[in-house]
Amino acid sequence: MTYEGTGRPIALLMAGQGAQHHGMAVELYGREPVFSAVMDEFFELMGAPGHRLRTDWLADRPAVSLDDAGTAQPLLFAIGYALGRALHARGCPPVALLGHSVGELAAAALAGVLDLPGAAAVMLARSVVMATAPPGGLLAVSATPAELAPYLGVAGEPGSVVIGARNAPRQTVLAGPEPRLSAVERELRAAGLVSRRVGARQPFHCPAVADQARAFATAFEALPLGSPAVPIWSTRTGRVVDREQAGRPEFWAGQLSAPVLFWPALDALLTGGDYTLVDAGPGQGLSMLARRHPAVRAGRSTVVPLLPRGASGSWDTWCAAVLELGAARPDARRDAGAPSPS
């Protein structure tokens, strides 16, 4: 299915840890009815932790840092999933899904592998297991994996700093526990390599959380796992999730400690066709990465972000995006019956 505004099918991109920021998508809450209803349903399904999460999301001063996995991960899941549902309701369903880290779980829910109650249970379990993770983090470096090889530890060792994500040809994320990650950061700076910390207090996508990934698998074992109704381009494998993988708890849980292959997955998607890449994450980080791809640079595929880079302008950005995709412009007067933030 192609759309009047772009002439290309939609591939929905959903963000992971590091994309979060204060006020993300809050302007849509109470104005975009499907988004608002889905967010409320998710918070309710999470029980007391969900109520606290909603309060922190809407607060001027959150009680818990958004960089903590227990806050960032469920919010990023919920926002990506709710935006996907809202876009579908506007008549723009995606034909492909690609999620970065926890965004892959949002993709699984949108594709029908999990229902929302199951996804809420999974996100609660993810927060619980990551609370037992050692201190650590993520470090984005403007370099290739080959250039970073001298700074990496032994693969599989819990104390090692390893490649946690391949986001673009020269955009690599390192992951690992402290104090080794800080030591590597100093070594990179001394070597003249540009790096920055990603908003994370835990070392995702590395051997340091292998035990947490195994514990996380139990959250999926009690749930019925269906076959994806929409193709999911996995950032764990760089390929489409097949029926056998979709039914295995360890496939979904294992991405917690496995590297994120965002660029290989995006490249495989765009090698197979031309798309409108719709970024459903806050901060436009995936938009910026996608615009580096040759298919986008050549104009064969395009990028449309649903949210702005910061908190301000979320409603206007959403309205402009749905217009560009050929959907009807959201009408704040018609949507006045939606819940309001309080």
C-alpha positions in Angstrom: 0.0 0.0 0.0 1.3 3.4 -1.0 0.2 6.8 0.3 -1.0 9.9 -1.4 1.5 12.2 0.3 4.7 10.2 -0.4 3.9 7.5 -3.1 5.8 4.9 -1.1 4.9 2.3 1.5 5.6 3.0 5.1 8.3 1.4 7.2 7.9 2.4 10.8 11.1 2.9 12.9 10.9 2.8 16.7 13.6 4.0 19.0 15.5 2.5 21.9 17.4 3.7 25.0 19.1 7.0 24.5 16.3 8.6 22.5 14.4 9.6 25.6 14.0 13.2 26.8 11.8 15.1 29.1 8.4 16.0 27.7 8.6 13.5 24.8 5.3 13.3 23.0 3.4 14.9 25.9 1.8 17.5 23.7 -0.1 14.6 21.9 -1.6 13.4 25.1 -5.2 14.6 25.4 -5.2 15.8 21.8 -4.6 12.7 19.7 -7.3 10.3 20.9 -5.9 6.9 19.9 -2.4 7.8 21.2 -3.9 9.0 24.5 -6.1 5.9 24.9 -3.3 3.5 24.2 -0.9 5.3 26.6 -3.6 5.2 29.4 -4.3 1.5 28.7 -0.6 0.6 28.9 -0.1 2.5 32.2 -3.2 0.8 33.6 -2.0 -2.6 32.6 1.3 -2.0 34.4 -0.5 -1.3 37.7 1.1 0.9 40.4 4.5 1.1 38.5 2.5 2.4 35.5 0.8 5.1 37.5 4.1 6.3 38.7 5.5 6.1 35.2 2.6 8.3 33.9 3.2 10.8 36.7 6.9 11.1 35.9 6.2 11.3 32.1 3.9 14.3 32.6 5.7 15.9 35.5 7.7 19.1 35.1 10.4 17.5 37.3 10.4 13.7 37.1 11.1 11.9 40.4 13.2 9.2 38.6 15.8 10.0 36.0 14.6 9.3 32.4 18.0 7.7 31.8 17.2 4.9 34.2 16.0 1.8 32.4 13.0 1.4 34.6 11.7 4.7 33.3 13.1 5.1 29.8 12.4 1.6 28.5 8.6 1.3 29.2 8.1 4.9 28.1 9.9 4.4 24.8 8.0 1.2 24.2 4.7 2.9 24.9 5.3 5.9 22.8 6.5 4.0 19.8 3.6 1.5 20.1 1.0 4.2 20.7 2.2 6.3 17.7 2.1 3.2 15.5 -1.5 2.6 16.6 -2.5 6.2 16.0 -0.9 6.3 12.6 -2.8 3.1 11.7 -6.0 4.8 12.9 -5.3 7.7 10.6 -5.3 5.4 7.6 -1.5 4.9 7.3 -0.6 1.4 8.4 3.0 0.3 8.0 4.1 -2.5 5.7 7.4 -3.1 7.6 8.6 -2.5 11.1 12.1 -1.9 12.4 12.8 -1.3 16.1 16.1 -0.3 17.8 16.6 -2.2 21.0 13.4 -1.9 23.1 11.8 -0.6 19.9 11.9 -4.1 18.6 9.5 -5.1 21.3 7.2 -2.3 20.2 7.5 -3.7 16.7 6.6 -7.2 18.0 3.5 -5.8 19.7 2.4 -3.8 16.7 2.9 -6.9 14.5 0.7 -9.0 16.8 3.4 -11.2 18.3 2.4 -9.9 21.7 -0.9 -8.3 22.8 -0.7 -5.2 24.9 -1.4 -7.0 28.2 1.5 -9.3 27.4 3.7 -6.5 26.4 3.0 -4.6 29.6 4.0 -7.8 31.6 7.2 -8.1 29.5 8.1 -4.4 30.1 7.6 -4.8 33.9 9.8 -7.9 33.8 12.4 -6.0 31.8 12.6 -3.3 34.4 12.9 -5.8 37.2 15.7 -7.7 35.6 17.6 -4.6 34.6 17.4 -3.3 38.2 19.9 -6.1 39.0 22.3 -5.2 36.2 25.8 -3.8 37.2 26.5 -0.1 36.8 27.5 0.8 33.2 26.3 2.4 30.1 26.6 3.1 26.4 29.1 5.2 24.5 28.5 6.5 20.9 31.7 6.8 18.9 32.3 8.3 15.5 34.3 5.3 14.2 34.0 2.0 12.5 34.0 -1.3 14.4 37.4 -2.1 12.9 38.9 1.2 14.2 37.5 0.4 17.7 38.8 -3.2 17.8 42.0 -2.3 19.9 39.8 -0.9 22.7 37.4 -3.8 23.0 37.6 -6.6 25.6 37.2 -10.4 25.1 33.9 -11.4 23.6 31.6 -13.1 26.1 33.4 -11.9 29.2 31.0 -10.0 31.6 33.6 -7.3 32.3 34.3 -6.5 28.7 33.4 -3.4 26.7 32.1 -4.5 23.4 30.2 -3.2 20.3 26.7 -2.7 21.5 25.2 -1.2 18.4 26.0 -0.6 14.7 24.0 2.4 13.9 25.7 3.6 10.7 29.0 3.0 8.9 30.9 5.4 11.2 28.5 5.5 14.1 29.2 2.7 16.6 28.0 2.4 20.2 30.1 0.7 22.7 28.6 -1.0 25.8 30.0 -2.3 29.0 30.2 -2.1 32.8 32.0 0.5 34.9 34.8 1.3 35.6 36.0 -0.2 32.3 33.7 1.8 30.1 35.0 5.1 31.5 38.6 3.9 31.0 37.8 3.2 27.3 36.2 6.6 27.0 39.4 8.2 28.2 41.5 6.1 25.9 39.4 7.1 22.9 39.7 10.8 23.8 43.4 10.4 24.1 43.4 8.9 20.6 41.4 11.8 19.2 38.2 9.8 18.6 35.0 11.7 19.2 32.5 10.0 21.6 29.6 10.9 23.7 27.6 9.1 26.4 24.2 7.8 25.5 21.5 8.3 28.2 21.7 5.0 30.0 22.7 3.9 33.5 22.9 0.2 32.6 25.1 -1.7 30.2 22.7 -2.9 27.6 23.7 -5.2 24.7 26.8 -6.6 26.1 27.9 -9.7 28.1 27.5 -7.8 31.4 23.8 -8.4 31.2 23.8 -12.0 29.9 22.3 -13.2 33.2 19.6 -10.6 33.0 18.7 -11.7 29.4 18.3 -15.3 30.6 16.1 -14.2 33.5 14.1 -12.0 31.1 13.2 -15.0 28.9 10.9 -16.4 31.6 8.6 -13.4 31.1 7.8 -14.6 27.6 7.4 -18.3 28.5 3.9 -17.8 30.0 2.7 -15.7 27.0 1.3 -16.9 23.6 3.6 -15.6 20.9 2.1 -15.2 17.5 3.5 -14.9 14.0 4.1 -11.4 12.9 1.2 -10.0 10.8 3.6 -7.3 9.5 7.3 -8.1 8.6 9.7 -7.1 11.4 13.2 -6.3 10.2 15.1 -7.4 13.3 18.0 -5.4 14.6 19.2 -8.5 16.4 19.7 -10.5 13.1 19.5 -7.9 10.4 16.9 -10.0 8.7 13.1 -10.5 8.8 11.8 -12.3 11.9 10.6 -15.7 10.8 7.8 -17.7 12.4 10.1 -20.0 14.3 12.0 -17.1 15.8 8.9 -15.2 16.7 7.7 -18.1 18.9 10.9 -18.4 20.9 11.2 -16.5 24.2 14.9 -16.5 24.1 14.9 -14.7 20.7 13.1 -11.7 22.1 14.9 -11.8 25.5 18.3 -12.3 24.0 18.4 -8.9 22.3 18.9 -7.5 25.8 22.5 -8.6 25.7 23.1 -8.9 22.0 24.4 -6.1 19.8 21.9 -3.9 17.9 22.3 -4.3 14.2 20.3 -1.2 13.2 22.3 -0.3 10.1 22.4 -3.9 8.7 18.7 -4.2 9.2 18.0 -0.8 7.6 20.3 -1.6 4.7 18.5 -5.0 4.1 15.1 -3.3 4.2 16.1 -0.5 1.7 17.9 -2.9 -0.6 14.6 -4.7 -1.1 12.5 -1.7 -2.0 11.8 2.0 -1.6 10.0 3.3 1.5 8.8 6.2 3.5 10.8 5.7 6.7 8.5 7.0 9.5 10.4 7.7 12.7 8.1 7.1 15.7 10.8 7.8 18.2 11.5 11.0 20.2 14.5 13.1 19.3 14.7 12.2 15.6 17.8 10.1 16.2 16.7 7.3 13.9 15.8 10.0 11.3 19.3 11.3 11.4 20.8 7.8 10.9 18.4 6.9 8.2 19.2 10.0 6.2 22.8 8.8 5.9 21.7 5.7 3.9 22.5 5.9 0.1 18.8 5.1 -0.8 17.7 8.1 1.2 20.5 10.4 0.0 19.6 9.5 -3.6 15.9 10.3 -3.0 14.6 6.7 -3.6 13.4 6.5 0.0 12.4 9.4 2.3 12.2 10.0 6.0 9.3 11.5 8.0 9.7 12.1 11.7 6.5 12.0 13.8 8.1 13.9 16.7 10.4 16.9 17.0 14.0 16.8 18.4 12.8 18.3 21.7 9.7 18.5 23.8 8.3 21.6 22.1 6.4 21.3 18.9 5.2 17.7 19.2 1.7 18.4 18.1 2.7 20.5 15.1 5.3 17.9 14.0 2.7 15.2 14.3 0.1 17.2 12.3 2.7 17.9 9.6 3.7 14.3 9.4 0.2 12.9 8.9 -0.5 15.5 6.3 2.7 14.5 4.4 1.7 10.9 4.6 -1.6 11.8 3.0 -3.8 11.3 6.1 -6.4 13.7 7.4 -5.0 16.5 9.6 -5.7 15.9 13.3 -8.5 18.2 14.5 -7.9 19.4 18.1 -11.6 20.4 18.3 -12.8 17.0 17.3 -10.3 15.4 19.6 -11.4 17.5 22.6 -13.0 14.5 24.2 -9.7 12.7 24.7 -8.2 12.6 28.2 -6.2 15.5 29.3 -2.8 15.4 31.1 -3.2 16.0 34.8 
